[in-house]
């Protein structure tokens, strides 16, 4: 089993993520050609989400997602950290960054919000 291959839709997406430094193997930078071992910790960053999973078993062939999910388990610390970050994101209105550039009305609203926040600090 190659590093991270079960966490991405295609092998090319997986290789791009590994080459981009978004996948780590036992705390060090991952390599696409590295074979994983049982008990290894793999860190995976997708967008704002970050997971750390432990390899429980290895399959000789690439299988479907339901079978692949039986081969690894997310660490309790990773689950706690992701839930905490999700809660923080909700408290900021659900999104940290927008998927588009603000239009004129949104820019005015942002400017007004900043004005309201920083005027109370004086």
C-alpha positions as CSV (number, residue, x, y, z in Angstrom):
1,X,0.0,0.0,0.0
2,X,1.4,3.4,-1.0
3,X,1.4,6.3,1.4
4,X,-2.0,8.1,1.6
5,X,-3.6,6.3,-1.4
6,X,-6.8,5.4,0.4
7,X,-7.5,9.0,1.5
8,X,-7.8,10.6,-2.0
9,X,-10.1,10.0,-4.9
10,X,-7.4,9.4,-7.4
11,X,-3.7,8.4,-7.3
12,X,-2.7,11.6,-9.0
13,X,-4.5,13.7,-6.4
14,X,-2.7,11.7,-3.7
15,X,0.7,12.2,-5.4
16,X,0.1,15.9,-5.7
17,X,-0.8,16.2,-2.0
18,X,2.3,14.2,-1.0
19,X,4.5,16.3,-3.2
20,X,2.9,19.5,-1.8
21,X,3.8,18.5,1.7
22,X,0.2,17.8,2.8
23,X,0.9,14.2,3.9
24,X,3.4,13.2,6.6
25,X,4.6,9.8,7.6
26,X,5.5,9.3,11.3
27,X,6.1,13.0,11.7
28,X,8.4,13.4,8.7
29,X,7.8,14.5,5.2
30,X,6.0,11.8,3.1
31,X,7.1,10.4,-0.2
32,X,4.8,8.9,-2.8
33,X,7.0,5.8,-3.2
34,X,7.1,4.9,0.5
35,X,5.4,1.8,1.6
36,X,3.6,2.0,4.9
37,X,3.9,-0.3,7.8
38,X,1.3,-1.4,10.4
39,X,1.3,1.0,13.4
40,X,2.6,4.0,11.3
41,X,1.0,7.4,11.9
42,X,0.0,9.3,8.8
43,X,-0.9,13.0,9.0
44,X,-3.2,14.3,6.2
45,X,-4.1,17.9,5.6
46,X,-7.0,18.6,3.2
47,X,-8.0,22.3,3.1
48,X,-8.4,23.5,6.7
49,X,-9.0,19.9,7.9
50,X,-6.1,17.9,9.4
51,X,-6.2,14.2,10.4
52,X,-3.8,11.8,12.0
53,X,-4.5,8.2,11.3
54,X,-2.9,5.0,12.5
55,X,-2.5,2.0,10.1
56,X,-4.1,-1.1,11.5
57,X,-3.7,-3.5,8.6
58,X,-2.4,-3.5,5.0
59,X,-4.2,-4.7,1.9
60,X,-2.3,-5.9,-1.1
61,X,-4.8,-4.4,-3.6
62,X,-6.5,-1.1,-3.9
63,X,-10.1,-1.6,-2.6
64,X,-13.2,0.4,-2.2
65,X,-13.7,3.0,0.5
66,X,-15.8,0.8,2.9
67,X,-13.0,-1.9,2.9
68,X,-10.2,0.6,3.1
69,X,-11.8,2.3,6.2
70,X,-11.3,-1.0,8.1
71,X,-7.5,-0.7,7.6
72,X,-6.9,2.5,9.5
73,X,-8.2,4.4,12.5
74,X,-8.1,8.1,13.3
75,X,-6.3,8.8,16.6
76,X,-8.4,10.1,19.5
77,X,-6.2,13.3,19.8
78,X,-6.8,14.0,16.1
79,X,-10.6,13.6,16.5
80,X,-10.6,15.9,19.5
81,X,-8.5,18.5,17.7
82,X,-10.8,18.5,14.6
83,X,-13.9,18.8,16.7
84,X,-12.4,21.7,18.6
85,X,-11.5,23.5,15.3
86,X,-15.0,22.8,13.9
87,X,-16.5,24.4,17.0
88,X,-14.2,27.4,16.7
89,X,-15.1,27.8,13.0
90,X,-18.8,27.7,13.9
91,X,-18.3,30.5,16.4
92,X,-16.9,32.7,13.6
93,X,-20.0,32.2,11.5
94,X,-19.2,28.9,10.0
95,X,-16.6,30.0,7.5
96,X,-13.1,31.4,7.9
97,X,-12.6,32.2,4.3
98,X,-15.1,32.9,1.5
99,X,-15.2,31.0,-1.7
100,X,-15.5,34.3,-3.7
101,X,-14.3,37.9,-3.7
102,X,-16.6,40.2,-1.6
103,X,-19.0,42.3,-3.7
104,X,-19.6,46.0,-3.1
105,X,-22.3,45.4,-0.4
106,X,-20.2,42.7,1.4
107,X,-17.2,45.1,1.4
108,X,-19.3,47.8,3.0
109,X,-20.6,45.4,5.6
110,X,-17.1,44.2,6.4
111,X,-15.9,47.8,6.7
112,X,-18.8,48.7,9.0
113,X,-18.2,45.6,11.1
114,X,-14.5,46.5,11.5
115,X,-15.5,50.1,12.4
116,X,-17.9,48.8,15.1
117,X,-15.4,46.4,16.5
118,X,-12.4,48.8,16.7
119,X,-14.4,51.8,17.9
120,X,-15.3,49.9,21.0
121,X,-11.6,49.4,21.8
122,X,-10.8,53.1,22.3
